[in-house]
Amino acid sequence: MTKEKAALLLVAAQRDTTRPDEGLGQEAQRRGILREFEEYYAQVDAALRNMQRLLAGCREHGLTVIHTLLHAGSADGSDLSRQLRVSGLPVPTGLPEDEILPEVAPLPSELLLPRGTYSPFAGTELLSILRQKKVDTLVLAGMLANTTVELVAREAADRDLGVIMVWDASASESLYWHEIIKTGLVGPLVRIRTTQQVIEMMEGTRT
C-alpha cells in the first residue's frame, strides 16, 4: 500500500446502524427479533473503538478519508433505490451530518457521501472521486460487513482497486457471518487485515 495512493472509506458509521434503540435496532425490536442482533451490537462496540484508531492513523499518515452513510434525501424515501424501498428497512432522513457518530465524524476537509443505495459505487460520485485522486487502494471498514462492506470490496476490486478490508473495525449480523467474511472475502485484489496491521502498513513496518 502506498499512502499517497490509498483512501479510507468508512461505511455507515451512523446512529441508524450502531445504536440498538434507533434505526435497524428499533426495527428489529418492532419485529420481535432484537435478541438475534445481540452478537451484532457486541461487535459494533469493538468495531467503533478500532474504527477510531484506524481513522486517527489514516489522518496522521495523510490518507484520503471518505465517509458514506445510508440516508434518504426525501421524507417519503422516494429517492431510495427500489431494492431499499422493497426491503422495508428504516432509512434516516434529515441532515446527514447529524446521523454520523461524533467519535468518527468527518473533518471539514473530508468527504461525506450520503447514499440511497446499498453500494456507494451506485449511489454517489465515489468512483470519480477516487479516480481524480489517483487512488489505487481502498481501506474499507464499517457496517454491515456481510452486506454493504462486502459489496463495496467486490465492486472496488472489479474496478481495478486494491482493497484492504479491516475486519475488526467492521461488524456483521452475527459472529458466524463475520467469520465467513474474514475467511471468504479474499482474492487477488482483496486482503483482510486488522486495525493494528493496517497501522503498521502505514508506518512502513509491514507490507
Secondary structure as the mmCIF struct_conf table of DSSP 4:
data_model
#
loop_
_struct_conf.conf_type_id
_struct_conf.id
_struct_conf.beg_label_comp_id
_struct_conf.beg_label_asym_id
_struct_conf.beg_label_seq_id
_struct_conf.end_label_comp_id
_struct_conf.end_label_asym_id
_struct_conf.end_label_seq_id
HELX_RH_3T_P HELX_RH_3T_P1 LYS A 3 LYS A 5
STRN STRN1 ALA A 6 VAL A 11
STRN STRN2 GLN A 14 GLN A 14
HELX_RH_AL_P HELX_RH_AL_P1 ARG A 15 THR A 18
TURN_TY1_P TURN_TY1_P1 PRO A 20 ASP A 21
BEND BEND1 GLU A 22 GLU A 22
HELX_RH_AL_P HELX_RH_AL_P2 GLY A 23 ARG A 30
TURN_TY1_P TURN_TY1_P2 ARG A 31 GLY A 32
HELX_RH_3T_P HELX_RH_3T_P2 LEU A 34 PHE A 37
HELX_RH_AL_P HELX_RH_AL_P3 GLU A 38 GLU A 60
TURN_TY1_P TURN_TY1_P3 HIS A 61 GLY A 62
STRN STRN3 THR A 64 LEU A 70
BEND BEND2 GLY A 73 SER A 74
TURN_TY1_P TURN_TY1_P4 ALA A 75 ASP A 76
TURN_TY1_P TURN_TY1_P5 SER A 78 ASP A 79
BEND BEND3 LEU A 80 LEU A 80
HELX_RH_AL_P HELX_RH_AL_P4 ARG A 82 SER A 87
TURN_TY1_P TURN_TY1_P6 GLY A 88 GLY A 88
BEND BEND4 GLY A 94 GLY A 94
HELX_RH_AL_P HELX_RH_AL_P5 PRO A 96 GLU A 99
STRN STRN4 ILE A 100 ILE A 100
HELX_RH_3T_P HELX_RH_3T_P3 PRO A 102 VAL A 104
HELX_LH_PP_P HELX_LH_PP_P1 ALA A 105 LEU A 107
TURN_TY1_P TURN_TY1_P7 PRO A 108 SER A 109
BEND BEND5 GLU A 110 GLU A 110
STRN STRN5 LEU A 111 ARG A 115
BEND BEND6 GLY A 116 TYR A 118
HELX_RH_AL_P HELX_RH_AL_P6 PRO A 120 GLY A 123
BEND BEND7 THR A 124 GLU A 125
HELX_RH_AL_P HELX_RH_AL_P7 LEU A 126 GLN A 132
TURN_TY1_P TURN_TY1_P8 LYS A 133 LYS A 134
STRN STRN6 THR A 137 GLY A 142
STRN STRN7 MET A 143 MET A 143
HELX_RH_PI_P HELX_RH_PI_P1 ALA A 145 VAL A 149
HELX_RH_AL_P HELX_RH_AL_P8 GLU A 150 ASP A 158
TURN_TY1_P TURN_TY1_P9 ARG A 159 ASP A 160
STRN STRN8 GLY A 162 VAL A 166
HELX_RH_3T_P HELX_RH_3T_P4 TRP A 167 ALA A 169
STRN STRN9 ALA A 171 ALA A 171
BEND BEND8 GLU A 173 SER A 174
HELX_RH_AL_P HELX_RH_AL_P9 LEU A 175 GLY A 184
BEND BEND9 LEU A 185 LEU A 185
STRN STRN10 GLY A 187 GLY A 187
TURN_TY1_P TURN_TY1_P10 PRO A 188 LEU A 189
STRN STRN11 VAL A 190 ARG A 193
HELX_RH_AL_P HELX_RH_AL_P10 THR A 195 GLU A 203
TURN_TY1_P TURN_TY1_P11 GLY A 204 GLY A 204
BEND BEND10 THR A 205 THR A 205
#
